[in-house]
Amino acid sequence: MTLLRTALALGGAAIGLMAATAPASAQFFLRSHDFRGDAVTGVEANLGQTLPDATPAELRAAMAWNMRAALNVAALQCQFEPTLLTRENYNAILLDHKDELANVFTTLTKYFTRTNKTVKAGQNALDQFGTRTYSTFATVAAQFNFCQTASEIGRDAIFAPRGGFGDLALSRIRELRNSLTPYGEQHFTRVLGRDYASKPRFDPICWNKKGEWVTKKCGAFAWPPVAPTAAVAVAATPPAPTETALR
């Protein structure tokens, strides 16, 4: 009995270890595309709007605001799959990181005030920055990819320490941007070929009054066409050995 209990315990531990190390099952694909990217500082290309003459702190704030905007978009656009928890994650982030997000907004406000001639112009520039940032996360063709990625990042943001949302944004914003590129199932690849429809010629010159094909005018009636698979199979058949080869 002791040996049986020990074996069951070891078996349960092994199953638990396998469950911990195995990748989580995806909502849409058996294996999703790997969108991970390098950490950024905010000056790299294709990260949204550029902030000329911004300090490192201002660039960090811009990336944090980009991340917040993306997760907000996910909270609105990904509710068709409730298990992603994008809305719940976003609401928790607003609560857990409210102080840091408030500082991020203050930093961006000061940047646009500093880089514009008047306070009003700075406020307008800040409003445009916010609107354009949201629009850069349009997910027309890659909604599944974006929603899955935003779900994972939103979950990690919940467990990020207070004051660490900006660091998370710098390390994961490239991944979130990459997810806007459409990809499908990565485990079972599929190649969509082109199946061109073929048909015989229906020109009046090719047919007589009896509805018969006129070979002299339009050549041989080569329809239906030979199936490509049959042609390949014939070509792949090895030739019969000759008498010389048998010797």
GUDO-367760 format. One record per atom (N, C-alpha, C): residue in three letters; x, y, z. Coordinates in steps of 0.001 Angstrom, whole numbers, plus 500000, padded with zeros to 6 digits. Example, Ala and Ser with C-alpha at 12.3 -4.5 7.8 and 13.67 -1.06 7.14 Angstrom:
2
Ala513190494310507800 Ala512300495500507800 Ala513200496700507800 Ser512850497750507080 Ser513670498940507140 Ser512900500030507870 
//
This chain:
247
Met500833498791500000 Met500000500000500000 Met500869501261500000 Thr501973501203500769 Thr502872502357500828 Thr503497502625499471 Leu503911501516498800 Leu504499501674497475 Leu503497502248496483 Leu502242501809496601 Leu501201502316495699 Leu500974503799495924 Arg500929504200497202 Arg500730505623497494 Arg501900506454496975 Thr503121505919497140 Thr504303506640496651 Thr504263506798495141 Ala503874505712494441 Ala503795505772492982 Ala502748506773492524 Leu501590506791493193 Leu500547507739492836 Leu500992509172493078 Ala501712509375494177 Ala502200510721494485 Ala503202511198493442 Leu504119510292493064 Leu505101510654492049 Leu504437510907490707 Gly503436510089490392 Gly502709510297489138 Gly501979511618489119 Gly501351511961490235 Gly500659513247490314 Gly501616514412490208 Ala502793514270490830 Ala503788515337490746 Ala504279515514489319 Ala504476514385488615 Ala504936514463487231 Ala503901515139486353 Ile502631514783486575 Ile501565515419485789 Ile501500516907486076 Gly501646517290487333 Gly501630518698487690 Gly502778519458487066 Leu503978518816487018 Leu505134519455486410 Leu504923519644484916 Met504352518627484265 Met504080518738482837 Met503072519835482562 Ala502072519944483411 Ala501066520991483220 Ala501663522372483406 Ala502654522461484311 Ala503261523766484573 Ala504183524202483447 Thr504846523237482796 Thr505814523578481764 Thr505204523628480372 Ala504056522976480168 Ala503435522961478845 Ala502805524314478548 Pro502838524754477276 Pro502206526032476927 Pro500706525978477124 Ala500141527104477508 Ala498698527167477732 Ala497963527017476409 Ser496826526393476463 Ser496029526234475248 Ser495489527586474818 Ala495449527806473520 Ala495007529083472980 Ala493521529050472683 Gln492924530230472656 Gln491500530310472380 Gln491197530120470892 Phe492120530527470026 Phe491828530550468603 Phe492688529591467793 Phe493931529384468185 Phe494842528546467432 Phe495478527518468345 Leu495823526366467771 Leu496573525381468539 Leu497938525941468902 Arg498553526629467958 Arg499818527313468226 Arg499770528676467547 Ser499900529720468334 Ser499853531078467796 Ser501244531512467348 His501273532539466533 His502549533097466084 His503284533726467264 Asp504593533656467241 Asp505418534254468298 Asp505656535719467953 Phe504996536604468668 Phe505089538037468391 Phe506122538753469256 Arg506850538041470061 Arg507781538698470977 Arg508807539545470235 Gly509172540667470857 Gly510156541571470262 Gly511100542102471324 Asp512076542857470873 Asp513065543407471791 Asp512476544549472620 Ala513080544769473759 Ala512697545912474582 Ala513073547206473863 Val512366548263474151 Val512576549533473457 Val512866550629474481 Thr513276551770473947 Thr513456552967474776 Thr512444554050474420 Gly511810553897473232 Gly510837554883472789 Gly511265555647471557 Val512534555521471164 Val513031556241469986 Val512987555364468736 Glu512681554090468896 Glu512679553174467760 Glu511514553473466814 Ala511639552946465602 Ala510604553169464593 Ala509407552257464829 Asn508281552639464262 Asn507054551832464269 Asn506537551548465681 Leu506620552550466528 Leu506083552424467882 Leu504958553413468136 Gly504466553995467089 Gly503447555013467267 Gly503988556378466878 Gln503488557399467512 Gln503901558756467188 Gln505247559086467830 Thr506026559856467127 Thr507327560265467643 Thr507175561528468486 Leu508047561670469460 Leu508075562860470325 Leu509437563523470196 Pro509573564492469303 Pro510873565147469117 Pro511357565816470402 Asp512655565684470661 Asp513314566321471817 Asp512763565843473164 Ala512184564655473181 Ala511653564128474444 Ala512783563556475287 Thr512651563681476591 Thr513623563104477521 Thr513317561616477696 Pro514268560857478259 Pro513995559437478512 Pro512737559220479358 Ala512507560080480335 Ala511314559941481169 Ala510044560186480347 Glu510100561152479431 Glu508943561441478589 Glu508694560321477575 Leu509778559738477058 Leu509624558607476145 Leu509030557401476870 Arg509474557193478090 Arg508918556094478891 Arg507435556314479142 Ala507068557559479408 Ala505655557886479627 Ala504844557653478360 Ala505426557981477213 Ala504716557776475947 Ala504472556294475693 Met505463555449475983 Met505283554010475794 Met504252553447476777 Ala504262553964477982 Ala503259553528478962 Ala501858553929478513 Trp501740555123477941 Trp500423555567477470 Trp499990554767476245 Asn500941554394475388 Asn500625553515474266 Asn500115552173474763 Met500764551635475783 Met500334550350476332 Met498947550469476948 Arg498717551530477685 Arg497401551731478283 Arg496330551842477207 Ala496615552598476139 Ala495645552755475059 Ala495355551416474384 Ala496392550622474152 Ala496207549322473499 Ala495348548399474352 Leu495600548368475639 Leu494820547510476531 Leu493382548018476662 Asn493208549331476529 Asn491859549892476524 Asn491105549463475266 Val491789549512474121 Val491186549039472875 Val490819547563472992 Ala491708546775473573 Ala491440545343473745 Ala490235545116474653 Ala490100545932475684 Ala488965545791476592 Ala487642546003475871 Leu487667546835474837 Leu486452547128474087 Leu486227546149472939 Gln487290545751472264 Gln487156544973471033 Gln487237543459471239 Cys487643543007472388 Cys487891541574472577 Cys486883540911473505 Gln485771541556473772 Gln484784540961474671 Gln484025539814474022 Phe484228539606472708 Phe483571538474472056 Phe484110537149472589 Glu485309537179473214 Glu485875535983473841 Glu486103536291475325 Pro485114535985476191 Pro485196536383477607 Pro486379535777478348 Thr486863534600477931 Thr487957533967478671 Thr489261534727478548 Leu489361535678477612 Leu490573536487477505 Leu490693537482478652 Leu489572537846479242 Leu489547538750480404 Leu490187540112480104 Thr490097540564478874 Thr490738541846478543 Thr490072543014479271 Arg488767542969479425 Arg488081544054480139 Arg488417544023481626 Glu488393542821482209 Glu488695542702483636 Glu490145543080483914 Asn491038542672483035 Asn492447543022483218 Asn492639544535483172 Tyr491995545175482215 Tyr492163546619482064 Tyr491627547372483275 Asn490474546966483750 Asn489923547636484934 Asn490819547459486144 Ala491410546283486291 Ala492321546043487412 Ala493581546884487272 Ile494060547062486036 Ile495256547879485804 Ile495007549330486192 Leu493839549848485830 Leu493515551232486186 Leu493509551435487698 Leu493177550384488436 Leu493164550479489893 Leu494557550254490488 Asp495239549208490032 Asp496538548867490613 Asp497608549893490277 His497545550478489087 His498610551382488631 His498100552807488436 Lys497077553182489198 Lys496466554495488992 Lys497445555633489277 Asp498296555493490295 Asp499241556567490615 Asp500270556738489507 Glu500792555622488997 Glu501785555720487923 Glu501156556274486653 Leu499948555838486327 Leu499286556343485130 Leu498976557832485243 Ala498672558282486446 Ala498460559720486649 Ala499750560494486414 Asn500872559949486882 Asn502162560595486652 Asn502541560578485177 Val502181559498484486 Val502434559406483048 Val501687560510482311 Phe500426560711482659 Phe499638561758482014 Phe500207563137482312 Thr500654563342483530 Thr501258564632483893 Thr502536564869483112 Thr503345563843482960 Thr504601563963482217 Thr504339564311480757 Leu503365563661480159 Leu503040563954478767 Leu502453565360478615 Thr501653565778479576 Thr501090567125479526 Thr502197568169479557 Lys503178567967480410 Lys504299568905480505 Lys505132568898479227 Tyr505268567721478604 Tyr506039567658477354 Tyr505372568491476272 Phe504072568317476079 Phe503390569045475017 Phe503270570535475341 Thr503220570883476610 Thr503231572304476982 Thr504598572915476683 Arg505646572127476953 Arg507015572614476731 Arg507340572763475246 Thr506818571895474422 Thr507185571885473007 Thr506213572659472133 Asn505252573366472735 Asn504325574202471974 Asn504376575623472514 Lys503932576562471705 Lys504077577967472052 Lys503144578397473175 Thr501952577832473240 Thr500988578227474255 Thr500449576992474967 Val499829577219476119 Val499230576123476875 Val498095575492476076 Lys497317576333475383 Lys496211575810474587 Lys496720574930473446 Ala497785575381472783 Ala498363574587471695 Ala498901573270472228 Gly499477573319473425 Gly499980572100474034 Gly498863571129474362 Gln497734571665474852 Gln496589570806475164 Gln496017570173473900 Asn495964570961472816 Asn495473570415471545 Asn496396569306471032 Ala497695569533471179 Ala498661568528470739 Ala498537567252471577 Leu498288567409472852 Leu498095566250473731 Leu496840565477473333 Asp495775566195473024 Asp494538565533472599 Asp494742564772471293 Gln495464565389470361 Gln495741564717469098 Gln496610563477469322 Phe497571563586470222 Phe498427562441470530 Phe497599561272471055 Gly496663561571471941 Gly495823560510472491 Gly494941559866471436 Thr494313560699470598 Thr493409560175469564 Thr494172559334468553 Arg495308559824468114 Arg496089559106467110 Arg496699557829467689 Thr497023557857468954 Thr497562556651469580 Thr496532555536469573 Tyr495305555871469916 Tyr494239554867469891 Tyr494035554320468478 Ser494080555202467488 Ser493808554769466114 Ser494897553865465565 Thr496095553910466124 Thr497172553053465630 Thr496999551604466047 Phe496050551332466918 Phe495808549958467349 Phe494544549393466701 Ala494284549807465464 Ala493168549232464716 Ala493484547776464398 Thr492514546893464621 Thr492760545455464497 Thr491809544828463485 Val491761545408462314 Val490807544928461307 Val491133543498460882 Ala492394543225460561 Ala492762541921460001 Ala493442541006461013 Ala493745541503462198 Ala494521540703463147 Ala493902540715464538 Gln492586540677464597 Gln491912540799465882 Gln492241539642466813 Phe492267538415466304 Phe492573537268467146 Phe493973537402467744 Asn494946537739466900 Asn496324537870467381 Asn496452538966468430 Phe495865540111468133 Phe495952541247469046 Phe495271540944470368 Cys494108540343470312 Cys493367540074471547 Cys494101539072472428 Gln494658538040471841 Gln495414537078472633 Gln496623537727473285 Thr497360538509472512 Thr498565539161473037 Thr498214540167474119 Ala497176540955473888 Ala496756541934474892 Ala496289541248476163 Ser495663540093476030 Ser495233539341477210 Ser496425538908478053 Glu497463538395477398 Glu498651537937478124 Glu499369539109478796 Ile499521540209478062 Ile500218541370478622 Ile499392542004479733 Gly498085542066479557 Gly497231542615480610 Gly497311541808481891 Arg497376540483481753 Arg497525539629482937 Arg498857539900483631 Asp499929540047482852 Asp501237540323483441 Asp501271541707484088 Ala500514542653483512 Ala500483543999484084 Ala499844543997485464 Ile498880543113485674 Ile498236543025486983 Ile499248542614488051 Phe500162541727487693 Phe501138541226488656 Phe502426542049488674 Ala502504543066487829 Ala503671543946487859 Ala503649544780489138 Pro504803545047489727 Pro504819545842490966 Pro504369547274490717 Arg503904547926491754 Arg503501549327491637 Arg504698550145491150 Gly504451550957490136 Gly505533551732489540 Gly506245550997488424 Gly505822549776488121 Gly506495548982487097 Gly505743548884485790 Phe504644549623485654 Phe503876549547484413 Phe504677550104483245 Gly505440551159483470 Gly506268551733482409 Gly507346550765481952 Asp507950550060482899 Asp508963549065482527 Asp508343547948481700 Leu507139547524482084 Leu506445546498481316 Leu506154546993479905 Ala505766548252479793 Ala505479548810478472 Ala506721548814477592 Leu507855549196478153 Leu509091549224477367 Leu509505547827476909 Ser509209546818477698 Ser509634545462477362 Ser508631544718476486 Arg507345545164476454 Arg506319544393475747 Arg505588545173474644 Ile505855546458474501 Ile505095547232473514 Ile505409546771472096 Arg506639546332471852 Arg506985545827470517 Arg506188544558470212 Glu506026543708471191 Glu505232542497471012 Glu503791542843470672 Leu503267543849471339 Leu501882544243471083 Leu501735544852469693 Arg502723545612469273 Arg502698546171467920 Arg502808545057466874 Asn503657544086467142 Asn503823542980466201 Asn502528542190466025 Ser501719542136467064 Ser500487541347466998 Ser499454541950466061 Leu499680543166465588 Leu498755543792464648 Leu498941543249463231 Thr499969542425463034 Thr500175541773461743 Thr499427540449461734 Pro498576540206460751 Pro497766538975460766 Pro498596537716460544 Tyr498383536734461402 Tyr498945535397461272 Tyr497862534408461668 Gly498001533186461221 Gly497030532157461567 Gly497674531021462326 Glu497124529832462164 Glu497616528631462830 Glu499063528347462441 Gln499930528173463441 Gln501347527969463197 Gln501775526509463303 His500956525674463876 His501336524266464033 His501051523482462751 Phe499860523652462219 Phe499489523005460967 Phe499427524087459894 Thr500500524205459142 Thr500564525253458135 Thr499712524878456940 Arg499162525881456324 Arg498343525689455135 Arg498791526682454074 Val498888526215452862 Val499227527071451735 Val498001527170450839 Leu497514528355450692 Leu496337528560449865 Leu496780528759448428 Gly496605527741447606 Gly496977527837446200 Gly495866528443445367 Arg496135528617444126 Arg495160529196443206 Arg494615528102442303 Asp493336527975442264 Asp492682526981441439 Asp491973527720440307 Tyr492681527886439224 Tyr492122528632438115 Tyr491056527797437399 Ala489896528356437225 Ala488830527662436512 Ala489146527651435015 Ser488937526535434404 Ser489198526412432966 Ser487901526052432261 Lys487802526465431034 Lys486594526187430265 Lys486963526175428787 Pro486191525493427970 Pro486471525489426525 Pro486099526821425899 Arg486576527031424705 Arg486247528265423993 Arg484799528209423495 Phe484115529307423637 Phe482733529386423161 Phe482590530370422004 Asp483695530714421364 Asp483628531616420227 Asp482777530985419119 Pro481898531737418497 Pro481064531184417408 Pro481878530561416287 Ile483111531079416083 Ile483928530562414995 Ile484378529124415242 Cys484375528706416504 Cys484853527371416860 Cys483764526306416776 Trp482539526683416503 Trp481431525722416492 Trp480623525884415200 Asn480178524755414642 Asn479340524825413448 Asn477876524885413857 Lys477001524872412881 Lys475573525003413156 Lys474997523801413890 Lys475708522686413814 Lys475247521495414524 Lys475782521422415967 Gly476515522458416373 Gly477069522459417714 Gly478298521584417849 Glu478989521376416714 Glu480183520540416725 Glu481431521414416668 Trp482462520958417346 Trp483732521695417411 Trp484422521650416052 Val484915522828415625 Val485594522944414333 Val487095522959414578 Thr487685521782414353 Thr489115521645414647 Thr489968522491413714 Lys489589522639412467 Lys490390523382411510 Lys490543524851411893 Lys489557525380412580 Lys489593526801412919 Lys490153527069414319 Cys489946526135415250 Cys490342526406416641 Cys491258525339417230 Gly491730524410416405 Gly492643523406416910 Gly491908522275417597 Ala492698521413418249 Ala492129520251418921 Ala491298520683420123 Phe490255519930420346 Phe489358520242421472 Phe489989519670422751 Ala490851520467423388 Ala491610520004424552 Ala490887520375425838 Trp489765519734426051 Trp489011519998427269 Trp488179518772427607 Pro488070518376428889 Pro488651519042430071 Pro490155518872430141 Pro490846519819430778 Pro492299519744430850 Pro492747518566431697 Val493982518146431474 Val494543517040432239 Val494790517496433666 Ala494379516703434634 Ala494576517056436047 Ala496052517118436360 Pro496522518152437081 Pro497942518267437414 Pro498460517068438187 Thr497645516500439080 Thr498120515372439879 Thr498420514169439011 Ala497586513972437970 Ala497817512843437080 Ala499104513030436302 Ala499344514271435853 Ala500560514541435106 Ala501788514305435965 Val501715514736437233 Val502838514538438146 Val503068513064438398 Ala501959512326438551 Ala502096510898438818 Ala502754510194437647 Val502385510587436407 Val502997509965435233 Val504472510307435144 Ala504789511568435421 Ala506187511993435347 Ala507028511321436413 Ala506412511010437551 Ala507165510418438648 Ala507367508930438479 Thr506670508291437516 Thr506808506854437303 Thr508160506560436673 Pro508997505742437283 Pro510322505474436718 Pro510202504678435441 Pro511109504923434496 Pro511061504189433235 Pro511389502717433448 Ala510861501882432561 Ala511135500464432647 Ala512584500170432324 Pro513213499265433007 Pro514624498968432742 Pro514803498396431344 Thr515835498860430688 Thr516142498370429344 Thr516924497061429415 Glu517079496441428265 Glu517817495174428224 Glu519254495374428605 Thr519814496554428199 Thr521217496846428540 Thr521374496974430031 Ala520413497656430677 Ala520499497836432122 Ala520397496502432849 Leu519598495571432309 Leu519462494273432975 Leu520729493460432912 Arg521499493665431877 Arg522757492952431752 Arg523785493500432746 
//
